[in-house]
């Protein structure tokens, strides 16, 4: 006898509270796509009922019956979105994408019903304007302000006609974001280059073995697969001596979303820009960037752009120097070429060898993924008092066999902090890049602290069976960077869920800062060991790496700045009639963009900005955060104990990690440093100005 509707709901894994150890964990092993839509319909209806109860409360609005009640109302939705996030980012499929397309407009409508609930907003506003707020603690005041802003900035103050249009725009945008992201994923999956053995010259042995394993898995034994992802593209362009193939791999990667086919994103970008502009005009803002940056550290697009343009001249001057060095080598080799974008990484390697005698492939031999993981744990122990212990196999469900889980405890007290999940390898259906997320955040709103379920996700190319996984220096930095986000989740000590959110041009700071520990002597001597001999990285190689730390900064800084500047200009320009491809080309030409490289994320595949709103008009935030990073690094360099100075480390955790968004970021940084940061720290850090 088939299950009834109520029985199906009761049996739906995505609805059920998490069971098992560690305060309950997601049932990743029981995820079923057929459950997603019924779970969404059921839980959104439940949540909206709770919202109506809060809005219709006959008692006068207070912090507890309105603000705290809202904080407690959506816990079930948080669990559902954990599963949704895994399908969207880690194990996408055509079946999921079809459901996602149906779900997105419903999700947008659901969000609008909350933010545009007039009775609810009236209560939030009453609490926000009450005299009682001034008597509250700092966290409570911050929470009231953030909740009020969430409503006011999302249409709650509009008249009914404008609210209706605001909600309609959000629905359209939500659909466009999904389409944009899926188009990129389609181009990454469809543009795989298969090579024969005689086309592999210059490529490292480990890369060749991985490419062979991927091709075999894809049903093409005897060939070698160059996938259309950064983790495959970057080393190929760096080492392959086949210039025509480098050009093909470069074009495949940098033309994602820009191939004039069914996955082309240019028209979608035009629509997104118009809709964003119209939406913020309803709220009285002159452009999307002004609305977006109002509650960020930068405050205005003018301030953000001023920082970018301050660094730009030094960056492109450095590119000119780098290209001269590369062209000289190409000429000496009688290559009879002019440096093109697909040559940059290849000849940069030759310059690196000549200037610093550093072979990136040799450096990789000391960067084994397992050792790097242990190195991160060591740093977390020294700075955060965290111990990472593998959980018993099978005790915590995972969504893929590649995922491993560790329990995090305090070293000094054995107190349980949470879990850390690691999904390290690239595979079909997993989005490219590296990211961190959390499945459950810390709060003690109910008087008892919840533990943290944090996650890191990478796209390392999986080695052939029995082979070690060796990564580049850049990838090792990124691994530490994303672990910094995870530590930010794990270190949280806030009372209310909303305060676990972040200010975008600030939250990258903590993760960028953690990269600095990769080059500390303690990490180098303990964990950077040769994968065959087990011997530590020799002092001579370490010295070269440190001397070359600013090598290729022109390339790295310029490709980033180009993306950040285009992002801001797209969102401060009247979008009517913008042709994204033409706008990108003409704007970069006006800036004097060197022709030997392109934006790190060209507009048609700029997922940070167009597959959602997290970094829209906010990609500048990485550089803003890096000013903080450079300034904080100088503090550690000057401290008696260096990067492991106990006093400064404690201040780091107390003021910059544990409070999350419970303290205004500018104030939090001043509490840590005793002063405001200066952009000159960044310029010194990158070798653009003299550090003496």
C-alpha positions as CSV (number, residue, x, y, z in Angstrom):
1,X,0.0,0.0,0.0
2,X,1.6,3.3,-1.0
3,X,2.4,5.9,1.7
4,X,0.0,8.7,2.2
5,X,1.0,12.4,2.0
6,X,1.5,12.7,5.7
7,X,3.5,9.5,5.8
8,X,5.7,10.6,3.0
9,X,6.5,13.8,4.8
10,X,7.3,11.9,8.0
11,X,9.7,9.7,6.1
12,X,11.3,12.5,4.2
13,X,15.0,12.6,5.2
14,X,15.4,16.3,4.3
15,X,12.7,17.3,6.9
16,X,13.8,15.2,9.8
17,X,15.9,16.6,12.6
18,X,19.5,15.4,12.4
19,X,20.2,12.3,14.4
20,X,23.4,10.5,15.6
21,X,26.5,11.7,17.5
22,X,27.9,15.2,17.7
23,X,24.5,16.9,18.5
24,X,23.1,15.2,15.3
25,X,24.7,15.3,11.8
26,X,23.2,15.6,8.3
27,X,22.0,12.3,6.8
28,X,24.1,12.8,3.7
29,X,23.9,9.0,3.0
30,X,20.1,9.1,2.7
31,X,19.7,12.2,0.4
32,X,17.1,11.6,-2.2
33,X,16.3,14.1,-4.9
34,X,12.7,13.0,-5.0
35,X,12.4,14.4,-1.5
36,X,13.6,17.9,-2.3
37,X,10.5,19.5,-3.7
38,X,8.1,18.0,-1.1
39,X,10.5,19.0,1.7
40,X,10.7,22.5,0.4
41,X,7.0,22.9,0.1
42,X,6.3,21.5,3.5
43,X,9.0,23.5,5.4
44,X,8.4,26.8,3.7
45,X,4.7,26.5,4.6
46,X,5.6,25.7,8.2
47,X,8.1,28.6,8.4
48,X,5.6,31.1,7.0
49,X,3.0,30.0,9.6
50,X,5.5,30.8,12.3
51,X,6.2,34.1,10.7
52,X,2.5,34.9,10.7
53,X,2.3,34.0,14.3
54,X,5.1,36.4,15.2
55,X,3.6,39.2,13.0
56,X,0.1,38.6,14.5
57,X,1.2,38.5,18.1
58,X,-1.3,40.7,20.1
59,X,1.4,41.6,22.6
60,X,3.5,44.7,22.1
61,X,6.6,44.0,20.0
62,X,9.7,43.3,22.1
63,X,13.2,42.0,21.4
64,X,12.2,38.5,22.6
65,X,8.8,38.1,21.0
66,X,9.9,39.6,17.6
67,X,13.7,39.5,17.0
68,X,14.6,36.4,18.9
69,X,11.4,34.7,17.7
70,X,12.6,35.3,14.1
71,X,16.0,33.9,14.9
72,X,14.4,30.6,16.1
73,X,11.8,30.4,13.3
74,X,13.8,29.1,10.4
75,X,16.0,26.3,11.9
76,X,14.3,23.6,9.8
77,X,15.0,25.6,6.7
78,X,18.7,25.8,7.6
79,X,18.9,22.0,7.6
80,X,17.1,21.8,4.2
81,X,19.5,24.3,2.6
82,X,22.4,22.3,3.8
83,X,21.3,19.4,1.6
84,X,20.3,21.8,-1.2
85,X,23.8,23.3,-1.1
86,X,25.5,19.9,-1.5
87,X,23.4,19.1,-4.6
88,X,24.1,22.6,-6.0
89,X,27.9,22.7,-5.4
90,X,29.2,19.2,-4.8
91,X,27.0,16.8,-6.7
92,X,25.0,18.6,-9.3
93,X,23.3,16.6,-12.0
94,X,20.8,17.2,-14.9
95,X,18.0,15.9,-12.6
96,X,18.9,18.3,-9.8
97,X,19.2,21.2,-12.3
98,X,15.7,20.5,-13.5
99,X,14.4,20.6,-10.0
100,X,16.4,23.7,-9.2
101,X,14.9,25.6,-12.1
102,X,11.4,24.8,-10.7
103,X,12.5,25.6,-7.1
104,X,14.2,28.9,-7.6
105,X,11.1,31.1,-8.3
106,X,9.3,29.4,-5.4
107,X,12.3,30.2,-3.2
108,X,12.3,33.8,-4.3
109,X,8.6,34.1,-3.6
110,X,9.0,32.6,-0.2
111,X,11.7,35.1,0.8
112,X,9.6,38.0,-0.5
113,X,6.7,36.9,1.7
114,X,8.9,37.3,4.7
115,X,10.8,40.5,3.9
116,X,7.6,42.2,2.6
117,X,5.3,41.1,5.5
118,X,4.1,44.6,6.6
119,X,2.9,43.5,10.0
120,X,6.1,41.8,10.7
121,X,8.2,44.7,9.6
122,X,6.1,47.1,11.7
123,X,7.1,45.0,14.7
124,X,10.8,44.9,13.8
125,X,10.7,48.7,13.2
126,X,9.0,49.2,16.6
127,X,11.8,47.3,18.4
128,X,14.5,49.1,16.3
129,X,13.1,52.5,17.3
130,X,12.3,51.6,20.9
131,X,14.2,53.2,23.9
132,X,14.8,49.7,25.2
133,X,17.4,49.0,22.5
134,X,19.8,51.5,24.1
135,X,19.7,49.4,27.3
136,X,20.6,46.2,25.6
137,X,24.0,44.5,25.3
138,X,26.2,45.0,22.3
139,X,25.3,41.8,20.6
140,X,21.6,42.5,21.0
141,X,21.9,46.0,19.6
142,X,23.9,44.7,16.7
143,X,21.3,42.0,16.0
144,X,18.4,44.5,16.1
145,X,20.2,46.7,13.6
146,X,21.1,43.9,11.2
147,X,17.5,42.4,11.2
148,X,16.0,45.9,10.6
149,X,18.4,46.5,7.7
150,X,17.7,43.1,6.2
151,X,14.0,44.1,5.9
152,X,14.5,47.8,4.9
153,X,17.1,47.0,2.3
154,X,14.9,44.3,0.7
155,X,11.7,46.3,0.0
156,X,9.9,46.4,3.4
157,X,9.6,50.2,3.3
158,X,8.0,50.2,-0.2
159,X,4.4,50.8,-1.2
160,X,2.3,47.8,-2.2
161,X,2.8,48.3,-6.0
162,X,6.6,48.7,-5.7
163,X,6.8,45.7,-3.3
164,X,5.1,43.6,-6.0
165,X,7.6,44.7,-8.6
166,X,10.5,44.2,-6.2
167,X,9.4,40.6,-5.6
168,X,8.9,40.0,-9.3
169,X,12.5,41.3,-10.0
170,X,13.9,38.9,-7.3
171,X,12.1,36.0,-8.9
172,X,13.5,36.8,-12.3
173,X,17.0,37.3,-10.9
174,X,17.0,34.1,-9.0
175,X,16.2,32.2,-12.2
176,X,18.9,34.0,-14.1
177,X,21.5,33.3,-11.5
178,X,20.8,29.6,-11.7
179,X,20.9,29.7,-15.5
180,X,24.2,31.6,-15.5
181,X,25.9,29.1,-13.1
182,X,24.6,26.1,-15.0
183,X,25.9,27.5,-18.3
184,X,29.4,27.8,-16.8
185,X,29.1,24.2,-15.5
186,X,28.0,23.0,-18.9
187,X,31.0,24.6,-20.6
188,X,33.3,23.1,-18.0
189,X,31.8,19.6,-18.6
190,X,31.6,19.9,-22.4
191,X,35.0,21.4,-23.3
192,X,37.3,18.6,-22.3
193,X,40.5,18.3,-24.4
194,X,41.7,14.7,-25.0
195,X,45.4,14.3,-25.9
196,X,47.5,11.6,-27.2
197,X,50.8,10.5,-25.7
198,X,52.9,12.5,-28.2
199,X,51.2,15.7,-27.1
200,X,52.3,15.7,-23.5
201,X,55.8,17.2,-23.7
202,X,56.8,19.3,-20.7
203,X,54.0,18.1,-18.5
204,X,54.9,16.8,-15.0
205,X,54.6,13.0,-14.4
206,X,52.0,13.4,-11.7
207,X,49.8,15.6,-14.0
208,X,50.1,13.1,-16.8
209,X,49.0,10.2,-14.6
210,X,46.0,12.2,-13.3
211,X,45.0,13.1,-16.9
212,X,45.2,9.5,-17.9
213,X,43.1,8.4,-15.0
214,X,40.4,11.0,-15.8
215,X,40.3,10.0,-19.5
216,X,40.0,6.3,-18.5
217,X,37.2,7.1,-16.1
218,X,35.5,9.1,-18.9
219,X,35.6,6.0,-21.2
220,X,38.6,7.0,-23.2
221,X,41.5,4.7,-22.1
222,X,44.9,5.5,-23.7
223,X,44.1,9.2,-23.9
224,X,44.8,12.1,-21.5
225,X,42.0,14.4,-20.3
226,X,42.6,18.2,-19.8
227,X,39.5,19.3,-18.1
228,X,38.1,22.8,-18.4
229,X,38.8,23.8,-14.8
230,X,41.5,26.0,-13.3
231,X,43.1,23.1,-11.5
232,X,43.8,21.4,-14.9
233,X,44.2,24.5,-17.0
234,X,46.8,26.3,-14.9
235,X,49.4,23.5,-14.7
236,X,48.9,22.7,-18.4
237,X,49.6,26.4,-19.4
238,X,52.5,26.5,-17.0
239,X,54.4,23.4,-18.3
240,X,53.2,22.2,-21.7
241,X,55.7,23.0,-24.5
242,X,52.9,22.6,-27.2
243,X,52.0,26.2,-27.9
244,X,49.0,25.5,-30.1
245,X,47.5,23.3,-27.4
246,X,48.2,25.9,-24.8
247,X,46.2,28.3,-26.9
248,X,43.3,25.8,-27.2
249,X,43.2,25.1,-23.5
250,X,43.4,28.9,-22.7
251,X,40.5,29.6,-25.1
252,X,38.4,26.8,-23.7
253,X,38.8,28.1,-20.2
254,X,38.6,31.9,-20.7
255,X,35.7,31.6,-23.1
256,X,33.4,29.8,-20.8
257,X,30.0,31.3,-21.1
258,X,31.1,33.3,-24.2
259,X,30.8,30.8,-27.1
260,X,27.7,32.2,-28.9
261,X,25.8,29.0,-28.2
262,X,23.0,27.9,-25.9
263,X,25.3,28.3,-22.9
264,X,26.3,31.9,-23.7
265,X,25.9,34.2,-20.7
266,X,26.1,37.7,-22.3
267,X,22.4,38.2,-22.7
268,X,21.8,36.9,-19.2
269,X,24.3,39.4,-17.8
270,X,22.5,42.3,-19.6
271,X,19.2,41.2,-18.0
272,X,20.8,40.9,-14.5
273,X,22.3,44.3,-14.7
274,X,19.0,46.0,-15.7
275,X,17.0,44.2,-13.1
276,X,19.5,44.9,-10.3
277,X,19.5,48.6,-11.3
278,X,15.7,48.8,-11.4
279,X,15.4,47.1,-8.0
280,X,17.7,49.5,-6.1
281,X,16.1,52.5,-7.8
282,X,12.8,51.4,-6.2
283,X,14.7,51.8,-2.9
284,X,16.0,55.3,-3.8
285,X,19.6,54.4,-4.6
286,X,21.4,55.7,-7.7
287,X,22.9,52.4,-8.6
288,X,23.4,48.8,-7.4
289,X,26.9,49.4,-6.1
290,X,25.8,52.2,-3.8
291,X,23.1,50.0,-2.3
292,X,25.5,47.0,-2.0
293,X,28.4,48.9,-0.3
294,X,26.3,50.9,2.1
295,X,26.8,48.4,4.9
296,X,30.3,47.2,3.9
297,X,33.6,48.5,5.2
298,X,34.1,50.5,2.1
299,X,30.7,52.3,2.5
300,X,30.7,53.7,-1.1
301,X,31.8,52.4,-4.6
302,X,33.9,55.6,-4.9
303,X,36.0,54.5,-1.9
304,X,36.3,50.9,-3.2
305,X,37.3,52.1,-6.6
306,X,39.9,54.5,-5.2
307,X,41.7,51.7,-3.6
308,X,41.7,49.6,-6.8
309,X,43.0,52.5,-8.9
310,X,45.7,53.3,-6.3
311,X,47.2,49.9,-6.9
312,X,46.5,49.6,-10.6
313,X,49.4,51.7,-12.0
314,X,52.0,49.8,-10.0
315,X,50.5,46.5,-11.0
316,X,50.5,47.2,-14.8
317,X,54.0,48.6,-14.6
318,X,55.1,45.4,-13.0
319,X,53.4,43.4,-15.9
320,X,55.5,45.4,-18.4
321,X,58.6,44.3,-16.5
322,X,57.5,40.7,-16.4
323,X,56.6,40.6,-20.1
324,X,60.0,42.1,-21.0
325,X,61.8,39.4,-19.0
326,X,59.6,36.7,-20.7
327,X,60.1,38.1,-24.2
328,X,63.8,38.2,-23.7
329,X,63.9,34.5,-23.0
330,X,61.6,33.7,-25.9
331,X,63.9,35.8,-28.2
332,X,67.0,34.1,-26.8
333,X,65.4,30.7,-27.6
334,X,64.6,32.0,-31.1
335,X,60.9,31.1,-30.5
336,X,59.9,33.8,-33.0
337,X,56.8,34.7,-31.0
338,X,55.3,37.7,-29.2
339,X,54.1,36.8,-25.7
340,X,50.4,36.1,-25.7
341,X,48.1,35.3,-22.8
342,X,48.6,31.5,-23.3
343,X,52.3,32.0,-23.1
344,X,52.4,34.0,-19.8
345,X,52.4,31.2,-17.3
346,X,54.8,29.1,-19.5
347,X,57.5,31.8,-19.9
348,X,56.9,33.1,-16.3
349,X,58.1,29.6,-15.2
350,X,61.3,30.1,-17.3
351,X,61.9,33.5,-15.8
352,X,61.3,32.0,-12.3
353,X,64.0,29.4,-13.1
354,X,66.4,32.0,-14.4
355,X,65.9,34.6,-11.7
356,X,65.4,32.5,-8.7
357,X,66.4,29.0,-9.9
358,X,62.9,27.8,-8.7
359,X,61.3,25.0,-10.6
360,X,57.6,24.9,-9.7
361,X,57.5,21.2,-10.4
362,X,60.3,20.7,-7.9
363,X,58.5,22.7,-5.3
364,X,55.4,20.5,-5.8
365,X,57.3,17.5,-4.7
366,X,57.3,19.0,-1.1
367,X,53.6,19.9,-1.2
368,X,51.8,16.7,-0.5
369,X,48.1,17.1,0.2
370,X,48.0,15.0,3.4
371,X,51.0,16.8,4.8
372,X,49.4,20.2,4.1
373,X,46.3,19.1,5.9
374,X,48.4,18.2,8.9
375,X,50.1,21.5,8.7
376,X,46.8,23.3,8.8
377,X,45.9,21.3,11.9
378,X,49.2,22.3,13.5
379,X,48.5,26.0,12.9
380,X,45.0,25.6,14.2
381,X,46.4,24.0,17.4
382,X,48.9,26.7,18.0
383,X,46.6,29.7,17.4
384,X,43.1,28.4,18.2
385,X,43.8,25.6,20.7
386,X,42.0,23.2,18.2
387,X,42.8,19.5,17.8
388,X,41.5,17.6,14.7
389,X,40.9,13.9,15.2
390,X,39.6,11.6,12.4
391,X,36.1,10.3,13.3
392,X,35.5,6.5,13.2
393,X,34.8,5.4,9.6
394,X,31.1,5.2,9.0
395,X,30.2,7.0,12.2
396,X,29.3,10.3,10.3
397,X,27.5,10.1,7.0
398,X,29.1,11.7,3.9
399,X,27.8,12.6,0.5
400,X,30.7,11.1,-1.5
401,X,33.3,8.4,-0.7
402,X,36.1,11.1,-1.2
403,X,34.8,13.1,1.8
404,X,36.6,12.7,5.2
405,X,35.5,14.0,8.6
406,X,37.4,15.1,11.7
407,X,36.2,16.0,15.2
408,X,37.4,19.3,16.5
409,X,38.1,19.7,20.2
410,X,39.9,22.1,22.4
411,X,43.4,20.9,23.2
412,X,43.5,22.5,26.7
413,X,40.1,21.2,27.9
414,X,39.0,18.4,25.5
415,X,35.8,20.4,25.0
416,X,34.0,19.4,21.8
417,X,33.8,22.2,19.2
418,X,32.4,20.6,16.1
419,X,33.2,18.6,13.0
420,X,35.3,19.5,9.9
421,X,34.4,17.9,6.5
422,X,36.9,17.8,3.6
423,X,35.8,17.2,0.0
424,X,39.2,17.6,-1.8
425,X,38.9,16.3,-5.4
426,X,37.5,17.5,-8.7
427,X,34.7,15.4,-10.3
428,X,31.9,15.9,-12.8
429,X,28.9,17.8,-11.2
430,X,31.1,19.6,-8.7
431,X,31.6,23.3,-9.3
432,X,35.1,24.5,-9.9
433,X,37.3,26.4,-7.5
434,X,37.6,26.1,-3.7
435,X,35.2,27.2,-1.0
436,X,34.2,26.8,2.6
437,X,30.8,26.4,4.1
438,X,29.1,25.5,7.3
439,X,26.2,23.1,7.8
440,X,25.6,24.3,11.4
441,X,26.8,27.5,13.0
442,X,27.5,28.2,16.7
443,X,24.9,29.9,18.8
444,X,24.0,29.8,22.5
445,X,20.7,31.5,22.1
446,X,18.9,28.7,24.1
447,X,21.4,28.7,26.9
448,X,23.3,25.8,25.5
449,X,26.0,26.1,22.8
450,X,25.5,24.3,19.4
451,X,28.6,22.8,17.9
452,X,29.8,23.8,14.5
453,X,29.7,21.6,11.4
454,X,32.2,23.2,9.0
455,X,33.4,22.1,5.5
456,X,36.2,22.8,3.0
457,X,35.8,21.9,-0.7
458,X,38.6,21.9,-3.3
459,X,39.1,20.7,-6.8
460,X,42.5,19.0,-6.6
461,X,43.1,16.6,-9.5
462,X,42.9,13.1,-8.0
463,X,46.1,11.2,-8.4
464,X,46.4,7.8,-10.0
465,X,45.9,4.9,-7.5
466,X,48.9,4.6,-5.1
467,X,50.3,8.0,-6.2
468,X,50.7,10.9,-3.8
469,X,48.7,14.1,-4.5
470,X,51.1,16.9,-5.1
471,X,49.8,20.5,-5.4
472,X,51.3,23.8,-6.6
473,X,52.4,26.5,-4.3
474,X,49.3,28.6,-5.3
475,X,47.0,25.7,-4.6
476,X,48.7,25.2,-1.2
477,X,48.0,28.9,-0.4
478,X,44.4,28.5,-1.5
479,X,44.0,25.4,0.7
480,X,45.2,27.4,3.8
481,X,43.0,30.3,2.7
482,X,39.8,28.3,2.7
483,X,40.8,26.6,5.9
484,X,40.9,30.1,7.3
485,X,37.2,30.4,6.6
486,X,36.5,27.1,8.3
487,X,38.4,28.3,11.4
488,X,36.3,31.5,11.3
489,X,33.2,29.2,11.5
490,X,34.7,27.0,14.2
491,X,35.9,29.9,16.4
492,X,32.5,31.6,16.5
493,X,31.3,32.6,19.9
494,X,28.1,34.5,19.1
495,X,24.8,34.1,20.7
496,X,22.4,34.7,17.8
497,X,22.4,33.0,14.4
498,X,22.3,36.2,12.3
499,X,25.6,37.3,13.9
500,X,27.3,34.4,12.2
501,X,26.9,36.2,8.9
502,X,29.7,38.2,7.4
503,X,30.6,41.6,5.9
504,X,31.9,40.6,2.5
505,X,34.9,42.9,2.3
506,X,35.9,41.8,5.8
507,X,35.3,38.0,5.9
508,X,38.0,37.4,3.3
509,X,40.6,39.0,5.6
510,X,40.7,36.2,8.1
511,X,41.2,33.6,5.4
512,X,43.8,35.6,3.6
513,X,45.7,36.1,6.8
514,X,45.9,32.3,7.4
515,X,47.8,31.9,4.2
516,X,50.8,33.6,5.9
517,X,51.4,30.6,8.2
518,X,52.3,28.4,5.2
519,X,55.6,30.1,5.0
520,X,56.4,30.0,8.7
521,X,59.5,28.0,9.7
522,X,57.5,25.7,11.9
523,X,55.3,24.6,9.0
524,X,58.1,24.3,6.5
525,X,60.3,22.2,8.8
526,X,57.6,19.9,10.0
527,X,55.3,19.4,7.0
528,X,56.9,20.4,3.7
529,X,58.7,17.1,3.1
530,X,59.7,15.4,-0.2
531,X,57.1,12.9,-1.2
532,X,59.7,10.2,-2.0
533,X,62.6,10.8,0.5
534,X,60.6,12.3,3.4
535,X,63.4,14.9,3.8
536,X,62.3,18.5,4.7
537,X,62.4,21.2,2.1
538,X,66.1,22.3,1.9
539,X,66.9,25.8,3.3
540,X,68.2,26.8,-0.1
541,X,64.8,26.2,-1.7
542,X,63.0,27.9,1.1
543,X,65.2,30.9,0.6
544,X,64.4,31.0,-3.1
545,X,60.6,30.7,-2.4
546,X,60.8,33.6,0.1
547,X,62.9,35.7,-2.3
548,X,60.5,35.0,-5.1
549,X,57.4,35.6,-2.9
550,X,56.6,38.7,-5.0
551,X,57.4,37.1,-8.3
552,X,54.7,37.5,-10.9
553,X,52.8,39.9,-8.7
554,X,52.1,42.0,-11.8
555,X,50.1,39.1,-13.4
556,X,48.3,38.1,-10.2
557,X,47.4,41.6,-9.1
558,X,46.4,42.9,-12.5
559,X,44.2,40.0,-13.5
560,X,42.4,40.3,-10.1
561,X,42.1,44.2,-10.3
562,X,40.7,44.0,-13.8
563,X,37.9,41.7,-12.6
564,X,37.2,43.9,-9.5
565,X,37.2,47.2,-11.5
566,X,34.9,45.8,-14.2
567,X,32.5,44.5,-11.5
568,X,32.3,48.0,-9.9
569,X,31.9,49.8,-13.2
570,X,29.2,47.4,-14.4
571,X,27.3,48.2,-11.3
572,X,27.8,52.0,-11.4
573,X,26.9,52.5,-15.0
574,X,23.4,52.9,-16.5
575,X,22.8,49.3,-17.7
576,X,20.6,50.3,-20.6
577,X,22.2,49.1,-23.8
578,X,25.3,47.6,-22.2
579,X,26.8,44.9,-24.3
580,X,28.9,42.9,-21.7
581,X,31.5,41.7,-24.2
582,X,32.0,45.2,-25.6
583,X,31.9,46.9,-22.2
584,X,34.6,44.6,-20.9
585,X,36.8,45.2,-23.9
586,X,36.4,49.0,-24.0
587,X,36.7,49.5,-20.3
588,X,39.9,47.5,-20.0
589,X,41.3,49.3,-23.0
590,X,40.6,52.6,-21.4
591,X,42.4,51.5,-18.3
592,X,45.5,50.4,-20.3
593,X,45.0,46.7,-19.6
594,X,48.1,44.8,-20.8
595,X,47.2,42.7,-23.9
596,X,49.3,39.7,-22.5
597,X,46.7,38.8,-19.9
598,X,43.0,38.9,-19.2
599,X,40.7,39.3,-16.2
600,X,40.9,36.5,-13.7
601,X,37.2,36.0,-14.2
602,X,36.0,37.3,-17.6
603,X,32.5,38.7,-17.4
604,X,30.7,35.7,-19.1
605,X,31.9,33.3,-16.4
606,X,32.2,35.7,-13.5
607,X,30.2,33.4,-11.2
608,X,31.1,35.4,-8.0
609,X,29.1,38.3,-9.4
610,X,26.4,36.7,-11.7
611,X,25.5,33.3,-10.3
612,X,24.3,35.0,-7.1
613,X,24.7,38.3,-5.3
614,X,27.3,37.5,-2.7
615,X,30.2,39.3,-4.5
616,X,28.1,41.4,-6.9
617,X,29.7,44.9,-6.8
618,X,31.9,43.4,-4.0
619,X,34.7,41.6,-5.7
620,X,36.9,44.5,-4.7
621,X,36.6,43.1,-1.2
622,X,39.5,40.7,-1.6
623,X,41.9,43.7,-2.0
624,X,40.2,45.6,0.7
625,X,40.6,42.6,3.0
626,X,44.2,42.2,1.8
627,X,45.0,45.7,3.1
628,X,43.9,44.4,6.6
629,X,45.9,41.2,5.9
630,X,49.1,43.0,5.1
631,X,48.7,45.3,8.1
632,X,48.0,42.4,10.5
633,X,50.9,40.4,9.0
634,X,53.2,43.3,9.8
635,X,52.0,43.2,13.4
636,X,52.9,39.5,13.7
637,X,56.3,40.1,12.0
638,X,57.1,42.7,14.7
639,X,55.7,40.6,17.6
640,X,58.3,38.9,20.0
641,X,57.0,35.5,19.1
642,X,56.5,36.2,15.4
643,X,53.5,34.5,13.8
644,X,53.1,32.2,16.8
645,X,53.2,35.1,19.4
646,X,50.8,34.0,22.1
647,X,49.5,37.4,23.1
648,X,48.8,38.5,19.5
649,X,47.4,35.1,18.7
650,X,44.9,35.4,21.5
651,X,43.9,38.9,20.4
652,X,43.5,37.6,16.8
653,X,41.0,34.9,18.0
654,X,39.2,37.2,20.5
655,X,38.6,40.2,18.2
656,X,38.9,39.0,14.6
657,X,37.5,35.4,14.6
658,X,35.3,34.7,17.6
659,X,32.9,37.7,17.2
660,X,32.0,37.0,13.6
661,X,29.6,39.9,12.8
662,X,28.7,40.7,16.4
663,X,31.1,43.7,16.3
664,X,31.4,46.3,13.5
665,X,34.5,45.2,11.5
666,X,36.2,48.6,11.7
667,X,35.9,48.6,15.5
668,X,37.0,44.9,15.7
669,X,40.1,45.6,13.7
670,X,41.0,48.6,15.9
671,X,40.6,46.5,19.0
672,X,43.0,44.0,17.6
673,X,45.6,46.4,16.1
674,X,45.2,49.6,18.0
675,X,44.9,51.6,14.8
676,X,43.4,51.7,11.4
677,X,45.1,49.8,8.5
678,X,46.9,51.7,5.7
679,X,47.0,50.7,2.0
680,X,50.8,51.2,2.1
681,X,51.1,47.9,4.0
682,X,49.7,46.2,0.9
683,X,52.0,48.0,-1.5
684,X,55.0,47.0,0.6
685,X,53.7,43.5,0.9
686,X,53.5,43.1,-2.9
687,X,56.9,44.7,-3.5
688,X,55.3,47.8,-5.3
689,X,57.0,50.2,-2.9
690,X,60.2,49.9,-0.8
691,X,59.6,48.1,2.5
692,X,62.4,50.1,4.3
